[in-house]
Amino acid sequence: MAIQKILICDDAPADLANIRNILQTTNCVLIEATDGAEALKKAKAEKPDVVFLDIVMPGMDGFATCRALHEDPDTKHIPVIFVSSKNQKADKVWAQMQGAKDLIGKPGDAKEILAALAAL
């Protein structure tokens, strides 16, 4: 799969910046959102090739956002990779049950994030 456009969603500015800095090395178009509702809107409008998504966010959390993405015919094909402080074994299992391809523990280093992207 040729990745050309990536949506990053995190409510913490430092974590958003960290992921942005790592993904800038891919030369992909980066789109940003700071909550689940905004991520859904941007995913529908921008049609990214992948979504990097935080779990713990105000309002709609990442799990609900992932489910909503996969229930919508326009966005159900978009792979989701969680980058979250919730990275216990149970969280990883639950993330997969919601349709996510992977869960990376925060802050997420470049090697892990780029490997998850390459695995798509």
N, C-alpha and C positions, 0 to 999 in steps of 0.2 A: 504494500500500500504506500503510495507516494503521499507523504504528509506535506501539505503546503500552508495550511491555516490551522492555528491552535488557539483554543479558548482556555484561558486561565481564570479560575474563580477562587478567591480567598478574601475574607473580610479583614485580615491582618495585613497592613501595608508592607511590613518587613518581609513577611512570607511571600506575598505577591511579587515583591521586588526580587527576592531570591530566585523564584521560579522563572520570572521574566529574564533575569540575567543569564540563567542557564540555557533557556530556550532560544535566546537571541543568537546563540552560536549555530543554530540550525538554519538560519536565514529564512525561516517561515514567517508568515504574517501572524502577529500575535494580537489577540483580542482579549480584553480584560473585563471582568465583572467582579463585584464585591459582595454579592449575595445570590442565593439560589434563584430568586425570581428574575433578577437581571440576567443571570446565566441562561435561563430558559429562553428569554426574549432574544438574546444575542445568538444563541445556538440556532434558533428558528430563522432569524434574519440573515446571519452570516454563513451558515452551513460549514462549521469548522470540520476538520478531518479527525480531531481528537479533542477531548475536554480533560483538563487537569483540574480537579475539584477538591476543595476542602470539605471536611465533614461537619465540623462544629462551627456553625454560623447562625447569626440571629435570623429569626423568621423561618424560612424554609431551609432545613439543614441539607447537607450533601447527599444523604441517603434518599431523602424525598425528592431532591432535584434529579438524582440519577434515575429513580423510578419514573418520574415525569418525562424525562428525556426518552426513556425506552418505551413509554406508553404512547408517545406521539409518533404517528407515521412519518412525519417530516424529519424527526431527529433520532428515531430508534436505531439507526445504523451507526451512529457516532459512538466510538469507543470512549469509555470514561476511565480515567486513572485517578484514584484518590491520592492526595498528599495531605496527611493528617497526623495530628498528635495521637489520635486513636488508632494505634497500630498493634494491638494485641491479637493473638490468634483468632479469638472470637470476632473481632472487628474485621479481620481479613475474610473470614468465612461469610459474615453478614454482607460485606461489600460485594463479594462474588454473587451472593444470592440476589442482590439488588441489580446485578448486571455489569458490575465494574470488571475491568480487565486486570487491574492490579491495585495494590494499596502500598504506598511508600510512606514511611515514617518521617515526620518533620524533624529537621528543616528540609530534608531531602537534598542529597548531594548530587552533583552533576552526573557522576557515573551511574547512579540508580535511575535518575530521571531520564537520561538519554538511553539507557538500556531498556527501560520500559517502553519508550517511544519506538526504539528499533524493533522490539518484539511484536509490534502491531503488524 
